[in-house]
Amino acid sequence: MNTRFDMMLPRRQTILGGVALAAGAAAPAHAQLTIDMTKPSFEPVPIAIVDFKGDKVGADIAGVVRNDLQNSGLFRSISPSAFIQQNMDPNAPPRFPDWRSVGAAGVVVGQVAQSGGNIKVDFRLWDVVVGQQATGLSFTSQPDKWRRLAHIIADAIYKRVTGEEGYFDTRVAYVAETGPLGNRVKRIAIMDQDGFNTRYITDGKTIALTPRFSPTLQEIVYMAYGENNAPPRVYLQNVESNRRELLGNFPGMSFAPRFSPDGTKVVMSISADGNTDIYEMDLRGRALRRLTSGPAIDTSPSYSSDGSQIVFNSDRGGTQQLYVMGAGGGGERRISFGEGRYATPVWSPRGDFIAFTKISGGSFGIGVMRSDGSGERMLANGFLVEGPTWAPNGRVLMFFRQQPNSGGRAGSVTLHQVDITGRFERQVPTQTDASDPAWSPLIPQ
């Protein structure tokens, strides 16, 4: 990657070391800039993000940080119009009483400077209650990468407040849909998680579906139909170079591909000779192994976070339900027992939950359950909601929602994001109608 992120470790260690000593001396008050993610309910942290000084891009960087944190549902961004202290020196402590009076638990300041054709961005998060710096970092990058710097800063703030990794410096692949509903053009698109920097990696000449990111590399696997109505095939494509390769010329129809946690295998469904079963392909040797066998339709496989198990949906019991088996096949056990049908399961990268689509009573929903089927709860419902995908920290889901039109039929298709509590849902902006999202891992720095 051409972008250089200079973490300036000596300075970072000095800043964080000083904060650790101060935090230890005043732990009770410091908790007000902390969210306990294990609690079932909490109030969003009120935070003030001041426009960064030194360059006009500083206001844009602060705006992206503000939006990232606000959109997570864990932070409440205080409007700049409420700020009492103005023209702050980013290298000096803020006037803490001014920020306490507007209800801020934290205040973020920063500056941007030119550095040999690059930009150098410094930021600091101040704990207003304790009256000390909570964290601070410095980055150097190419000027056109300023949005990514903003996402990385938002991730650093998120981690400092929650104790968990952020998810803002990520991409989302999805199916971009255009044209009339009866004759859709479907292309694979990739964008930043907040809807910016969209680009298309298929040309729309044939239908492309089910993009899935590698958990270790910036690669996606997806299904695309051949020209002249040829059966669909599974392709592997590098996001950076756009290099594409055919995974294999399988007999019959192949679909629903997904990577293993270590990125060395792809599991998928192949329909051949009247059966639809789950297969695993080793990407190193291209060896194909069959994992299920029988007259049932077995599809939508997804590995557990440690790679030892696979969840999938199957109609082997008469209705479409979720099953878990060993990664090598065998030992299948049903885990869904609620009313209705279950589809598109995907295991959380944390390993604690399985997300799914549920169809019951003519409506759709996005839900989660534990890997043994317990603790089922619904996070979103609607006319047509489908296709959950996890953020890399396992705290947020994205899915697509289709709205009915005035005639009660399927209308526009949009992406949505919801946190694991189900409290915070928002629409994710896209250039076109969009479906079947897939979240990337954090982008390597």
ABEGO torsion letter per residue (X at the ends): XABBBBAGAAAAAAAAAAAAAAAAABAAAAAAABBBAABABBBBBBBBBBBBBGBAAAAAAAAAAAAAAAAAGABBBBBAAABABBGBBAABBBBAAAAAAAGBABBBBBBBBBBGGBBBBBBBBBBAAAGBBABBBBBBBBAAAAAAAAAAAAAAAAAAAAGBBBAABBBBBBBBBBEBAABBBBBBBBBBAAGBGBBBABAGABBBBGBBBBAABBBBBBBBBBBGGBBBBBBBBBAAAGBBBBAEBBBEBBBGBBBBAAGABBBBBBBBGGBBBBBBBBAAAGBBBBABBEABBBBGBBBBAAGABBBBBBAAAGBBBBBBBBAAEEGBBBABABBEBBBGBBBBAAGABBBBBBBBGGBBBBBBBBAAGBGBBBABBEABBBGBBBBAAGABBBBBBBBBBAAGBBBBBBBBBBBAAGABBBBBBBABBBBGBBBBBBBBX
